[in-house]
């Protein structure tokens, strides 16, 4: 893997699977201090944010994998009851890639950033929570899970600038991505899980 030890800024983006769901953005500095916390919605919002990101050359940008919303549609539930393999039957047509596990939302623009020479990667939220030992006993994205995650970020990573009120889960997951990027830079511990739509999906070795 490339050496990222000179990076000064670490950007985590928890991508929503559609514009109705917020996308969390977190920027951390070398000392794990929060520079920016924000919420975005449309791909245009994300594009505008990254196009105007100060110091992109010195940033390590990681974007979460997100579930394909159409895969969980009513059509999937009905057709799956036929117990036929999805890929081997002509009865179920893959319209708008609804069979795909992950969403390709924003992938074209993220690849464009990579082609321009910026360090852009993907990450899986559940994997990073496990690697950072931040997986609690609560249901994922539940109120208790979010409270646990926010409190442990304060105590384990000294992020006492986090507010006392609950942050949106997308912002907490974006912070996880930024922490992962910081660890990769400090410890040179990146490992490639797989490649998705032209971008490597990283984890901590």
Secondary structure, DSSP 8 states (H G I E B T S, - for coil): ----TT--EEEEEE--SSTTS-EEEEEE-TT--EEEEEEE-SHHHHHHHHHT-TTGGGEEEEEE--B-GGGGSHHHHHHHTT---GGG-TTS--GGGTT-SB--TTHHHHHHHHHTT-EEEEE-HHHHHHHTT---SS-TTSHHHHHHHHHHHHHHH--TTS-SS---HHHHHHHHHHHHHHHHHHH--EEEEEEETTEEEEEE-
